[in-house]
Structures are given as C-alpha cells and as structure tokens.
C-alpha cells in the first residue's frame, strides 16, 4: 500500500495537541483585521484567539479569504516529489471556495505526477466539525486503511457528521448576510438566541429560536441526545468563541451520556469572523444530516 499524507486546513480549529496526535498537515487560511493580514495556524502564532475576540468586541471588523490553488500546489508538491500520495480533507464547499481551489490544484498536479494519487474530500463542515471528520480519517489511517478505501469511506459517511451551534451576538450573523437587520435588532432586544445547524449541502441554517443563553446551550445538548448514535462510543468535539465557561457547561452535560472522549478547542478567526464571540458549537456522529 502506497504511503499517503492527510492534509486539512486551519478552519478545522484543531489544537496543536490534536494535530500532533493525528499526524496531519494543516494549511493556514488568511484573514484581515484592522488592515493587517494574518495567517491562522493551529498554534495561533500570529494572533491569539483572546486578542482576536477582544478586537471584535471593541468593534473591529475581520474578513477572510480562501486558500488558492497556488498555495495548494506549493504545499502538495514536496509530498508528491517524495513519492507519497495525498488526501485533502476540505472546508465546506457551501461556505468557501477552498475545496474548489484544491480540486484545481490536484488536477494540475496529476498531470505532473501521473503515478501519484491525490484525493480531495469535501467535509461539508466547518470549525471542529471539519476537524472531527479529519480526526476520523486520521484514526482510520492509523488502523491501516488505504487511501482509496478512506476516501470512499469519507464520501459515504460525511453526512453522519453532525454540527449544532449557537451564537451570542446576532449582529455577526447579520453582517454575514444570514440574518436581516430587523431580525437581528428585534432578536437582541428580546434575548432571542438561535440554534443553528450545518445542512447536507454544508450551509449554515437556523433551526430554532429560544429565549436566553442557557436555553440555547441546552438546545445543543438536546440535539445530541436525540440524534447522536451510540452515545458511549462517541468522540465529541466542542469549539467556542472565547467563552470557555459556556463551552464547559455543554461539555459537562455531554459527559453525563458517558461519551468516550470530549475534545475542546477555540473557534479560530476564519470562522469566528462570521460567528462572533460567544459562539458555542457541538460536533458528533449521528443520524444523517
């Protein structure tokens, strides 16, 4: 079986410890904040999450950009030259053009390296939802699954990876065009908190509206209870936008189901620019989206 390397991108919001455990390569995505460009690495070497979210709270605006095909070619080429194949586990095509850029790069590289295999898989997920797909891939690779088998498994099972999240500041959804200005203002005044979901096409959609922060956090747990499969066998990922206490509240509730493992990470600037501080997101495997 040919040796292969798993790539993903920094929107996975994987911690450095998870990156090392999984033995994957993470491509940084770029974002702009206060007129300065940064790259988002798992170790947050260019800007810490605390600094990022403090700036958002102070009124700064952040914009993000996808990874282009040139960056993929530069990252993939040394691996291919070393005689290894590649599996790229991608950020949702419903939220970014990054997956398409990777496919274009792979197409060019297949001509240059016809003996090598390059597989690009669209997770249709974001943040640690994408990270959970990459984690599953890494564990299956460690178990000896071939690249062809793993790519096929991912495509067959990607809809079983579930994502539920809630935001604290509706104005960030408004800025991202996912909520009207009137709805954002009215919801803020009434203390309405949305519970959102990543749909089968990888888009963010609001599923329900509840009143109060605690009710929205409990909503995440409720969806885990009703749609997760084999609770005790679950590895659950939870990410947060600089609100560890609220994240821990959800984690403690999830622990009551006897899950195998819970991994907590911070929502990075690429996703956080659109979801804002106070976001809590829960990821697990369960009923198809």
Secondary structure, 3 states (H helix, E strand, C coil): CCCEEEEEEHHHCCCHHHHHHHCCEEECEEEEECCEEEEECCCCCCCCHHHHHHHHHCCCCEEEECCCHHHHHHHHHHHHHCCCEEEEEECCCCCCCHHHHHHHHHHHHHHHCCCCCEEEEECCCCHHHHHHHHHHHHHHHHCCCCHHHHHHHHHHHHHHEEEEEECCCHHHHHHCCCCCHHHHHHHHHHCEEEEEEECCCCCEEEEEEEECHHHHHHHHHHHHHHHECCHHHCEEEEEECCCHHHHHHHHHHHHCCCCCEEEEEECCHHHHHHHCCCCEEEEEEECCC
